[in-house]
């Protein structure tokens, strides 16, 4: 049982025993019938915490002192910003324990669906590089009492936590962030204030090519601006020559979406040249690509191995992004079609296929469900299908139309075990059996885990 303590200033402190971690890697404890959420702690630890917010059913608290330490607590690394930004909620846990947490997370998600009980779940593939692996960052820019901060919003606020030398980021991202912070202050660039809906500079998006040690920087502004952003861009390139592309994205909305619809090239190249394995890639500012190149390469290789396409076969890559999976399938298949809703990504994908001399790839931009309906007359039965949707997973209509294509093999790449399990269960009802699942630690120090699932048509289905 936890006992309540009080300071003279009446800010309540609780002595708690952490029971487990939630889906986001936040510690959970109980106090007077309420659930207490505490970041930066591990199961079994006794802590002294201070209440930051108390609701009817749950309490948000901040750890003040660790009274006992869990054996899984890491002695190798830590981050002074971890409890505020919560971007790497597991960084206080040693790496083998992180992998066990993710294995259990996948098992728990699948365990909610009896029809998935026969799926073979392999051990999580560990990352060889558990720090410094992120080659993409989207950071919010804030200003308080004249001091510029670049980082992430503190949870449930518009206060920006300056994350400085983030241990997860590629070193070039940290270097660029530091120079941009310095130049914003020196040049007096007007920083956007979301509470007042006023100001110019909102976000900083950085994409790094680890193989070339080059970067693309995108300044997200509330309105189109030439003079100030160009001046900022020139100083950035002067101080960091590895920045080979600077873009301005205009986002006038008041919501939490980072990128707007309009992107303008300011300096350098219109896209970033990158490489994963022996695939060369051009990536535009608005296109999605995996943040961890070595693990992405392993996923591509696994998809290609499991697909085992032949030259007389067709393959479909749904939510194809810039074409990484499609191009790997194209090395073996006769024809590959990639479908993606983001038009910039489709242009990148077509350009990348030409860049890699893969003329058996074609790509279409549009809504997945609508395009799949057209493919029922166009794609021969017995093709290989791969889906790699966003965290929310696939719409039921997409899965129904995908099943109607009668692929001989279906591979599902997912960054969310909960929506993966939900969709695998839906596919079970549509005649597909999940045989194998390979979890991959794409995001060390965070609670997230990638999975690749292998499905085949049920016998007699």
N, C-alpha and C positions, 0 to 999 in steps of 0.2 A: 504494500500500500504506500502511496505517496503522501507525504505530509506537507502542509502549506506553511511557508515561512513569510514573514513580512519585514521589509526594511522600514526605516524611519519615514522615508518619503512615500510609504504605502504602495510602492510598485511591487506587486506580488511576485514572489519567488516560489518555485515548486521544486521539491526533490522528487525525481522521477526515475523509474527503471524503464529503459527502452525495450519494448516487446518485440518489434520487428520493423522493417522498412516497408514503405508503401511503394506503389508502382513507380513513383518519381524518385525513389531513393531517400525519402524523408523519413526520419525516425518517428515511430508512433508509440505513445504511452497513454495510460488512462489516469484520470484524476476526477473524482467526484462524478462519475458517470459520463464524463466528457472525453472525447478523443483529443489528445495533445500532439501537435505536429512540431517536430524540432529538427532542423537541418544539421548536418555535420556530425551526427552521432551514429552509433552502431548498436545492433541488438545485444542485450545483456548489460549494457553500460548503465551505471547509476550516475546521474548528473544533477546539477543545480541549474535551473533555467528560470528566465524571467519572462512573464507574460507580455506579449506585444499586442495581441488582440484576442478578445474573448467573445465568442458567439454563444448561441443557445445550445449547440451540440458539440462545438469543437473550439480548441484554443490554439493559437499560433504563438510559439514561444521561441526564445533565443537562448542557446546554451551559455551559461556563465562559467561553469567549472565542471570538470570531469572528476567524479569521485572514484570511479573505477573505470578501467579501460578493457575493452574487448580484446581477445588474443588476435583478432583479425585486423586490428588497427595498424595502419601502415607506418613504418618508420623510414620509408624511402623517400616519400615526397609529400608535399602539402602545398596549400595555396592560401595566402592571407585573405583572399576575396571570397573563398568558397561559401561561407555562411551567408554572404550578402547576395551574390549574383546567382548562386545555385545552378550555374551552368555545368558544373562537374560534381554532382552530388555524392559520388562514390569515391572521391579522391582520398578520403581518409581511410579507405578500406584497402587492404593489400590485394594484389592482383589476382592470385588464385581464388580468394573469397569473392571478388567481383565476378569471376567466371561462374562460380557456383550460384551466385545470386541470379545471374542471367539464365543459367540452365534451369533453375527452379521457376523463373518467371515464364519461360516458354512452356514448361511442363504444366504449370498451373493454368495457363491460358488454354492449352489443349485439353486439360482434364475436365473442363466445363462441358465438353461435348463427347458423349459416349461413342458417337460414330467415328471419332478420331483415335480411339483407344489402341488400334493396331498400328498406328504410325510409328516408325522407328526414328527416334530422335538421337542424333549423334552428339558427342561432346562439343561444346562451343569451341570454335577455332579462335585461339588467342591471337592477339596482335603482337608482332615482333617489336613494334614501336608504340608503347602505351602513352607516351607524351610527345608533344610537338607534331602530331599527325594531321591536325586540321589544316587543310589548305584553302578553306573558304570561311569567311567571317562576315556577318552582317551586324554592325555595331551602331548603337544609338549615340547621338551626340547631344550633350546637355551643357548647361552653363549655370553655375550657382555662385553668387557673390563674386562674379568676375573670373571664376576659375572654370576652365573647360574640362569636361569629363567625357571619355569615350569608352563605352562598354555596354552593359545591359541594364534594363530597368530592374530596380529592386522589386520583388514580387508585390503586386497589388498597388504599386505607386508609379509616379512619373519621376522618381528620383533615380538618377543614373549612377550606377556603381562603376567607377573607373577601374577596369580590370588590368591595366598596365601590362606587365609582362606575363600574359596568360600562359600557363604551362601546357595547355592543349594546342595552342596555335603554332603554326609554322613560324620560325624566328623572323621571317621577312614580314609577316603580318604584324607582329609586335613592333618591329622597326618602323613600318609605315604609320601605324597608329600613333606612335610617339611623335613623329615628325609632323603629322597632320595636327595633332593637339597643339604642338608648339607654334605652328604657323597660323592656326586660327586665332590664338591669343595675340601673336605678334602683329597680324594684319587686321585684327579687330573684325573678323567676319561675324555677321549677325547670326547667332544660333537660334534655331527654332524652339519656341516654348509651347508645348502641346496644350497646356492649361489655358493659355491666352490665344492660341491659334495664331501666333505671330512669329516672325523670324524667317530666316532663309535656309540654313543648313540643318538637315534633319538626321541623316544616317550616313554611315561610311561602310561601303561594301568592298571587300578585298578578296581577290581570287589569285592564288599563287600556283604556278607550274613548278612543282618540286624538281622535276627532271631538268629544267632549264634555269631554275632560280630566277624567274621573272614573275611580274605581277601585273594584274589589271586592277585599277582603283575606280570605283564609281561613287561620286558624290550625289546623294539624294537631296534635292532641294524642294522647297514649297512652291517655287515658281521658276520659270526659265530665267537664267542669269548668265551673262557672258563675262563681264569684267571681273567680278570678284572671284568666281570659280576658276576662270582661266589663270588669274594671277596666282591663286592657291595651287593649281595644277603645275604651273611652271616651276614654282619653288620646290614642290614635292619631287618632281623629276630631276631637278638640279641636285637636290640633296640625296636622292636614292635613284641612281640610274637604272636599277633593275625594274623600275616601274616603266613598262613599255606601252601601256595603254591607260588613258584617263578618260572617263565618261561622266556625263551629267545626266541623272535621271530625275524627271520632274514628277513629284507626287504632291498634289494639292489637296488630297483627301484628309479627313480628320480622324480616320480610323487607325488601326494598328498594322495595316498592310505596309510593307517597307517600300517596295518598288511600284512606281506608277507606270503608265502606259507608254510614256515618251522617253526615249534615251537618245542623247546626243553625244557624238564623239568630240572630245575636247582636244586631246593630244595623242599622238602615237597610233597604234593599230586599232582597228575596229573590234578585234576579238583577240583572245589569248590563245597562243599555241601551246598545247600540252601533250603529254604522252602517258599512257597507261599500258604497261607491257610493251608490245611492239606496235600498238595502235597509236597513231598520231591523231590529235583532236584539236579542233578550233572551237572555242567556247565563248559565246556572247555574254554580255552582262546579265541578261534576264534568264538565261538557260540554267536548269538544274544539273548539277553533277555531284557525284559522291565526294565527301569531304576527306576520305581516307583512301589514297591511291593504292597502297599495297593490298589492302583487304578487298578493294573493288576488283583488282586484278584476279584475286583468288576466286571471287564470285563469278566473274566472267568465265574463268577456266572451268569451274564446276558446272555452270549452265551449259557450256559447250560440250563437256564430257557427258552429262546426263542426257542432253538432247540427241547426241550421236546422229546428226542429220546425214542424209545421203544426197548425192547430186541430183537425184530424181525427185526430191522432196521440197515442199514449200515450208516456210516458217513464218510465224507471226510474232511480232514484238509489240505488245500493247503497253502504252505509257512509256514509249521508247526513249524519251529525252533526246539527247544529242547523238544517240545511236550506238552506244557502247556495246550493249548486248546484241543488237541486230548485226553489227559488223562481225562479232565473233561467230555468230551462227552462219553468216554468209561465207565463211571460209570452207564450210562443209556442205551447206544446203544449195539447192538449185536456185531458188528465189526466196528473198526475205522481204517482208513488208513491215514497216514500222509505223505505228500510229501514235500521235501526240497532239494534245490540245494547244500547246504553246507554239505559235508560229515561228518565233525566233529559234526555238530548239529544233524544229523541223528543218529550217534552213541550214542550221549547223550540222544536222545529221546528214543531209544530202551532200553538203560540202565535205564532211568527214569521209563519207563513202568514196567520193572522188579522190580525196587526198590519199586514201589507202588503197586506191585502185580496185575497189570492190564494186563492180558494175552490176552485180546481181542484187543490190539493195535499192529499194524505193521507199519513199516516206510520204505520209499524208497527214495533214493538219485537220483536226476536227474533233467533235465529240465521239467518245469511244463507242457508246451504245448505237448511235446513228450509223457510224461507219461499219460496225460489225454487222448490222442488218444488211447492208449492201454486200458484204463479203460472203454471205450465205450462197450467193449465186456465182461468186468469183473464185473463192478459195476452195481447192479440192479437199474432200474429206481425207483424214489421215495425216494432216499437217502437224507440225510441232508448234505449240503456242506458249508464249512466255508473257506473264503479266508482272509489272513492277509499279504498282499504284502508290499514291501518296499515303500518309499515315491513316487517313480515314478509310482506306481499303477500297473495294470495288462496289459499285451500286449493284443491287440484285439483278437489275435488267441486263447489265453488262455480263454478269456471270451466266445468265440464262442464254444469251445470244452467243457467248463464247462456247458453251456446251453444245449448242445447236450446230456449231461448225464441225463437231465430231473429231477433234484432234486425237491423234494416237498417243500423245503425251502432253501434259500440261505442267509447266513450271511456274511457281508463284514466288516472286522475290518480294519480301516485306520488311519494313522497318518497325512494325507494330505487332507484337504477338497476339494482342487482343483481337484486332480486326482480321489478322491472318486466320486465327482459329475460327472466328465467325464465318469467314468466307469459305474456308475449307469444309466446314459443316454444311454450308449451302451447296457447295459443289458435290458433297456426298449425296445429297438429295437429288442432284442432277445426274448421278451415275458415275461419279469419279471417286476413286479410292486414293487417299493419301498414303503413300508407301514410305517415303523418307523425308526427314527434315534435317537440314544442316544449319544450326545457328552459327553466326559469325560475329565476332566482336568488332564491329565497325566503329564503335564509339567508346573506347576505353575511358575510364573515370566517370562515365555517365551511366544512368540506369538503362539506356537504350540498347537494343540488340537487333541485328539484322537476321533474317532467316531465308533460306531457300527451300521450298517444298517441291517434292516430286509426286505428281499424280498421274494415274493411268485409268482408262475406262474400266469400270467394274465388269467382271466376266458376265456375259449375257446381257450387258447394258447397251 
